[in-house]
């Protein structure tokens, strides 16, 4: 039973910052690469960022490079996404999941960027 619980979203003005957190369970967290995804109304879910199992390397969508930072704490089974310089187009529900499979999804956390 894979489970993901996202938190940390909220309403923020353009240019602001947020740190999202994800608590994962039901598998050996430290053995798997992890990703953040986002989905806005009427659009498909988008892969935002990925981190390897030991945190040694990361990868980002072009739209967020330089603004988003993915990290993990394997001792806590936790995944994080530090977001800076938020733009209105970043508004979405943000989800975490394994990179290899994504059959089970948490509720996500809402990020709304608006003035």
Helices and strands as residue ranges (DSSP letters): E 3-7, E 10-12, E 18-25, G 29-31, E 34-39, E 46-51, E 58-60, E 68-73, G 74-76, E 78-83, G 88-90, E 92-98, E 109-113
